[in-house]
Amino acid sequence: IPGAISLPMTRNLEGNVFRDSNELRSSFETAGIGEETRVIVHCGSGVNACHNILAMEIAGLGRPDLYVGSWSDWSSSDRPIATGPDPG
């Protein structure tokens, strides 16, 4: 999806639990996401994206939107697709 950045949900964890709120916040801020950033979370089918939504809430960054259809919906349409290192 043009403009999308990849933030794997596993970076939110320390073992089997969420990292503390400060670590999560720092991780999102390093990716360019702050309190005022409009974020729409997606994944392959919309299920794993919920993990990042919860992590953002724990980090005190508010609740982002969820693109429920996610990549499955986007890729089956005639919408543009970005490839390569530049998310477009």
C-alpha positions in Angstrom: 0.0 0.0 0.0 1.7 3.3 -1.1 2.9 5.2 1.9 2.8 2.2 4.3 5.6 1.4 6.6 6.3 -2.1 8.1 6.2 -2.3 11.8 6.1 -6.0 12.7 4.0 -6.7 15.8 6.8 -8.8 17.3 8.8 -5.6 18.1 6.1 -4.8 20.7 7.0 -7.8 22.8 9.6 -8.8 25.4 9.2 -12.5 25.6 5.4 -13.1 25.7 4.4 -9.8 27.2 4.2 -6.2 25.8 7.2 -4.0 26.4 6.7 -1.2 28.8 4.9 1.9 27.6 8.1 4.0 27.3 9.8 1.4 25.2 6.8 1.1 22.9 6.4 4.9 22.6 10.1 5.2 21.7 9.8 2.5 19.1 6.8 4.1 17.4 8.4 7.6 17.6 11.6 6.2 15.9 9.3 5.1 13.1 7.9 8.7 12.8 4.7 8.1 14.8 3.7 10.5 17.5 0.6 11.7 19.3 -0.5 13.9 16.3 0.3 11.4 13.6 -2.8 10.0 11.7 -2.2 6.2 11.6 -4.2 3.6 9.7 -3.0 0.1 10.8 -3.3 -2.9 8.5 -1.7 -6.3 8.0 -2.5 -9.2 5.7 -6.1 -9.7 6.7 -6.7 -7.2 9.6 -6.2 -9.5 12.5 -2.6 -9.1 13.5 -2.9 -5.3 13.0 -4.9 -5.2 16.2 -1.7 -6.0 18.1 -0.1 -2.7 17.0 -3.4 -0.8 17.9 -3.1 -2.1 21.4 0.6 -1.3 21.6 -0.1 2.3 20.5 -2.7 2.6 23.2 -0.3 1.2 25.8 2.3 3.7 24.5 -0.1 6.6 25.1 -0.4 7.4 21.4 -4.1 7.0 21.2 -6.1 4.6 19.1 -5.3 4.5 15.4 -7.7 3.5 12.7 -7.9 -0.1 11.4 -8.1 -0.8 7.7 -10.2 -4.0 8.2 -9.8 -5.3 4.7 -6.0 -4.8 4.9 -3.7 -6.1 2.2 -6.2 -8.8 1.2 -8.7 -6.2 0.2 -6.2 -3.7 -1.2 -4.3 -6.2 -3.4 -7.5 -7.6 -4.9 -8.6 -4.2 -6.2 -7.3 -1.8 -8.9 -5.6 0.4 -6.3 -1.9 1.3 -6.7 0.8 -0.9 -5.3 4.2 0.3 -4.3 7.2 -2.0 -4.6 10.8 -1.6 -3.6 12.5 0.2 -0.8 10.5 3.4 -1.2 7.0 3.0 0.1 5.8 5.6 -2.4 
